[in-house]
Amino acid sequence: MKRNLRPMLRILTFFCLTAALSAAEVSFSKQIAPILVDQCVECHRAGKAKGGYRLDTVELMLKAGDSDSAPVVAGKPGESELLKLIVTTEEDDRMPKKADALPEKQVALIREWIASGAKLDMADKKAALTSILPEKEKVQVPEKYPRPLPVTALALSPDGKTLACSGYFEVTLWDVTTGKLTARLGGLPERVLSLAWPVPGQLAVAGGVPGRSGEVWVVNPAKPAERKRLMTSRDCVLGLAASQDGKLLAAGGADNLLRCFDLPAGKQKWQIEPHADWITSIAFSPDGTHIATASRDRTARRIDSAKGGVEATFTDHNCAVLSVVFSPDGKDVLTGDVEGSLRRWDAAGAGKKDTTMRPAGRTEVTAVAMLDNDTPVAVTGSGVVTTVDPKSRRGKDQLTKHDDRVNVLLVQRVGETMRVVSGCHDGQVRVSELGKEPLVLQFVASPGW
């Protein structure tokens, strides 16, 4: 008779892992916190504390939830509710809910950490669990990219001379007048999906890996070693915006959360969940007192930047909203969607002010910006960059036409002219100025191209 060796092998594996772990002390920040952030925090955080239990900070992780049972009892794994719920065979009770059980290696790590005294290797117990995660090993990026990388994020330096562009685990810096590569800032998210450059010494970088992780960093381009990771999340950070005075930074993405940070310190000011789906785009009002968000849940919202309260909701879109911007006077909000409509709203929430504009038919409006004369500039999935005539509600002056989807748009006044910068999925960046023909500059923003 053949014997089933799987149970015996599992027991041997467990004891081998336990013996190996006993040889070295388990680090909470390096080994335990990453497991909890990846598997547990989403259901046990502010605004979503299932069972009355939160573990999005170290301090809260140690406090009992509705069960009144201590989550962690130092030296006693068998009495720790956190471990009990992880290892129980009762399907209705086991954590994480509606997911596979934790791998035996991770269970063994948590058990050993508790058994050895549940030591905490960080100074601030009030710190968010995501803020104490170890930095990932830097990836060696190629000197020359094998092919042009899609441009997913751009930001102009405050003096307008340098353009920051998304790269692979890096941000690349380019001279705006020549299109020459001037610097490469490595050690950043694998996919850089949004950039903001509010003041000379602080370039904000957001991105991550879809479905796995998100990050926001602040880097000093002049001294790249001066950097700080402001946050990590369970999914990509898609949108990033800074107030004009450089004192506030807002970030949101595929975890549906919007976070606001004080600059230059980088301390989180507040966090809310204003949408039921991804936050796709973010903008600050000119005076910095309000934030506008666009979402895949078919809505846009206006939010108080001081406390994070939702002030107005714009609901007439019938599809995902991809882009959002305030008018120059801050009184209106403009939003663009997947079906090609561009709409203008009273920012106070009084409703839609204009009949739907369609700058390029029914092609998605991937980004929108405003000239200082209150004229919208829209870019589309078909590659068109155009000003929009509010009267005809159509595209007016085509500034350029890319050969692929345009992902990002910047508008900046430089002296007497308005500069428009667009980034395309084929890796091309184009710089144009209103009233000037042809393009001021065109280049492929990938090292080696």
N, C-alpha and C positions, 0 to 999 in steps of 0.2 A: 504493500500500500504506500502510495506517495504521500509524503508529509508536506503540508503547507509551511514553508520556511519564512514567509513574509513577517508574521508576528515576531519571530525570534530575531530576524534581521533588524526590525524596527527597534526592538529592545537594545540590541547590541549597538545600533547607531546612536541611540539616545545616551547610553552610558559612555560611549566614546566621545560624544560631544561634551557631555558634562565633565569628563576627565580633562579634556582639552581646555575648557573654559576655566576650570579651577586653577589651572597653571598661571593664568593672568587675570587680573582684576577687570571686571566688565565696566566699561565707561558708559555712563548714562548718556552724555551728550553725543558721543560718537557711535554708540551701538543701540541704545534703547530708544532715545528720542526719534531717530529716523524711522523706526518701526511704528511708533505711536502716531507720528505725523502722517505716514503713508497709509496706515490701516484704520486709525481710530478718530483722529481729530475732526474729520468732516462731520461726524454724527454727534460729537461731544465738544461743541464750541459755543461761543456766544451766539444767541439767537436760535440754537438748534441743539440744546443740551438734552439728549435722550436719556430717560431715566433720572433726570435731574443731575446728571454727572457731567462735569466738564474737565477736559485735560488739555486745553489749548495753552495753559500756562503751567509751570511746574508747581506753583502754589495750589492751584485748583485741582491738579491731578491727585494731590494727597488728601483732598477733602471728600467725604462720603457724599453719595448722591441720595436718591429717594430711599434706597435700601438701608441707609444708616450704617452699613458695614464698611470698615476701613478698606480703601482700595489697596493700600500698600502697608503691610506690617513688617518692618525691618527685621530680617533674620527668620521670618516665618512665612514661606511661600504658601503653605497650606491654609493659612488664615487670611491671605490677601485676596480680596474680592476681585481685583483686576485679573489676577492669574486664574482664579476659579472660573470666571466667565470665559476666559480664553480657551481653557482645556476641557470644559464640560462637554459631555456627549449629548446633552439635551439640545436638539436643534433649535428650539424656540428661545433658548437662553444664551447659546454660544455667541461670542463676539469674535470677529465683526459680523453683524447681521447681514443676511442676503449676500454673503461672499464666502469664498473658500476659507477653511480653517487656516490659521497661521502655520507656516512650515515648522517642522520639528526643531530646526536650528534656531529659529526666532523664539519659539517657546522656551527652549533651553536657555537662551540668553536672558530672557526676562526672569526665569526661575532662579538662575544663578545670581543675577543682580540683586534680587530680593534676599536670597539666602545669605549673601555676603554683606548684608547691611543696608541695602538700598541707598548707597552713597550717591550724592549729587555733586558733580564736578563743575559747578558753575556758581558764580558769586550772587547773581540776582534770581531769587526764586519766583519773582513776579514776571520774569521774562517770558515772552511767548516761546512756545516749544519750537516754532519754526525759526526763531532768531538764533538759536544755539546750535543748529545743525552744523556739522563740520563742512568746510569748503571742499568741493570736489577737486580731484586732481586736474591740473591744467592739461588740456589737450594740445598737442603740438599741431598747429595749423600748417597747411602746406605753404611754401614760399610762393608758389604759383597755383592758383585754383585750376583744376582740370577743365572746368567749364564755368561760364559766368553764373553767378548766384543771383536768384531773384532778389530785387530790392524790396524789402518789406518794411524798412524804417529809415527815416532821414531826419536830421536836425541841423540847423544852421547855428554857428557860433554867434554870440551876441553882437560881435563886430561885423558879421556877415562875410568874413573872409574864408572860413573853413566849414566844410560840409562833413558831418558825421553820417556814416552809412552802415547798415546792417551787414554782418559777415558771419562766418562759420566759427562759433565760439569766440568771436571778436567783433570789435567795431573798427572800421577803417576811416581814416581822416583824409580829406581831399581838398586841394586848393581850388576855390570856386572860380578863379579867373583862368586857370590853366588845365584843370582836370587831372593834375598830378597827385599821386599818392604821397602823403606827407608823414603819416604815422599809422601804427596798428596797435590797438589796445586789446590784448588777449585776456584769457581767463574769465570770459563772460558766458552767458547762456548759449547753449548750442544753436538755438534759433533766436535771433534778435528781432523782435516784432514791433517794438516801439521805442522811440528816443525823444528826449526833451533836454534842451540846453539853456536853462534859465539864466545862469550867470557864468562868467568865464571859467571858474574853477570847479564847476559841478555839472557834469554830463550824466543825465539819468538814463539807465539802460534797462529795458524790460523784455522778457521773452520766456523761453523754457522749452520743454519737450511735450508735444500734445498728448494729453491723457495721463501724463506722468508727473510733471513738475513745472513750476513757474518761479521766476526770480525777478527782483528789482535791485539794481545796483546804482550807486552814485560814485563816479570816477572823476578824478582831476586829470584832464587830458594832458596838461603840462607835466604832471608828476603821476604817472599811472599807478605807482605803488600806493598812492593815497586813494584808497577806495573803501567803500563800505557796502555790505549787503543789507538792504533795508528789510527784506522779507523773502520768504519762500511760500509757495502755495502748492496745492495738489494738482493744478493744471496751469496751462500757459497764461501769462499776463499779456493781454492783447492791446490794451490802450494805456497811454501815459500822457499826462499833461501837467504843465507847470504854470503857476500864476505869473503874470507879467513882472511882478516885483521880485520873483524868485524865492518867495517865502513859503510857498505851499506846493506840494507835489501830489497828484492823484493818480491812482493805478487801479485797473480793473481788468477782468478777463473771463476765462472759461469756468471759473469757480463761482461766477455770478456775484462776487463780492467787490465792493468799492472801498478802497482804503485811502486815507489822506495822511500825509506826513508833513511835519514841520521841517523846513530847511533853514540853515545848513545842517542842523543836528541830525536830521533823519529820523526823529522819534515819531512813532505812529500817533496821530491825533485822534482818529476815530475809524471805525469800520462798520459798514452796513451792507445789507443785501437788498438793493433797490429793485432788482429785476429777477424774473423767474428763469432766465436763460443767460447766455453769454453776454457780457458787456463788450461791445465791439469798438466803441470810440468814446473819447472823453474830451471835453473842452472847458476851459475857464472863461468866465466873463471878463471883460477888460479890466474891471476894478478888483477882480479876485474874490468877490464875495459869493459867487455862485459857481456851480459846476453843472454842466450838461452831460448826460450820458445817453448813448444809443445802445440798443440791445437786439439780440436775435429773437426776443419775445414779442417783437412788433411794436414796441413802445420806445419813447424817449422820456427822460425826466430832467427836471431842474432841481438841484440839491443845494442846500445851505452849506457853504464851505467851512463855516465856523464849527458847526455841531453835527453835520451829516443828516439833517432832516430833509425829507422829500417835500418840496414846495409846490411842484406842478408835474402833471403827467400828460403826455401827448400821445393819443391813442388811435389816430385815424389811419395809420399804416396797416396794410393787409399782409405784410411780409416782413422779413428781417430788416431792421434798420442798421445800416453799415457806417454811417458818418454823421457827425454833428459839429456845429460851430455856432458861436454867438455872433450877432451883428456887431459892427464897430461901436455902437452906442450901448450895447448890452441889453437893449430892450426886446430883441427878438432872438429866437433860436431857429436855425435851419437844419433840416435832417434829410438825408438821402437814403434810399432803400434798394433792395435787390431787384425790384421791378422797374427801376429807372425814374422813380418820382423824386422830386426835390420839393420839400414843403417848408413853409415859413410860418412860425408860431409866435404868438405873443408870449414872451418869456415868463410873464407872471401867471400864465396858465389860462388866459381868457379864451384861447382857442386858436384855430388856424386863421391866418390873416390873408393868405393868397390861395387862389386855386392852384392845384398841383402843377408844378413846372416839370418839363421833361427835356433836359438839356441834350439828350442823345437818344430819343425814342424810348424804348423799353429796356435799354441796356443798363445794368446796375450802376448806381452812383457810388463808387468805392471810396471817394473822399471829396470833401467840400471845404472851401476856404472863402474868406471875404476880403475884397479890396477895401481900402480905407474910404472909398467913395460909395460904399454900401452895395457894390456889385458882387454877386456870387461868382466864384470860379469853381467848376465841377470837373472831376475826372471820372472816367467810366471804364467798365470792363472791356470795352472795344478799343481802348487806347486813346480816346479823344480827351484833350485838355481844352476847355472852352469857358469863356465868360457866359453868363446867363442873362438874358433880357427879361426883366420882371414883367414887362407889358405883353410880349408875345409868348412868354413862358417857355422859350426855346433857347437853344444855344445861339450865341451871337457871334463873337469873334473867336475862331479856333486858334489857339495859341500854338499847339503842336498836335501831331497824331503819331502815337507810338504804334509799334507792330504787334503789341501784346497787351495784356491787362495791366493797367496802371494801378499800383497799390497804395501810393503815398503822394501827398501834395503839400508843398510849403509855399507861403506867400510872405514876402518881407520887403519893407520899404528900404531902399538904398539911395540916399540923397534925394534926387528929384524923380527917381524912377521906381516902379514896382517890379520886383524880381519874383518870378514864378519858377519853382523847382519841382519836377515830377520824377518819380522812380517807377520803373517798369519791371514786370515779371521776367523779361529777357535779360535783366542785369543793367539796362541802360538808364543813365540819369541825363535829363535834359534841363538846361537853364535857359529861360527866356525872359525878356523884359517887355512890358507893355509898350506898344508903339514901335518896337524894333523888329526888323526882319533882316536876315534869318535868325536862327537860334544863336544865343550868345555863346553857348557851350553844349557839347554832347560828348559823353564818354561812358565806357563800361566800368562800373564801380566794383570790379573784382581784381584783386592783386594778380599781376601777370598778364592782364588783358588791356 
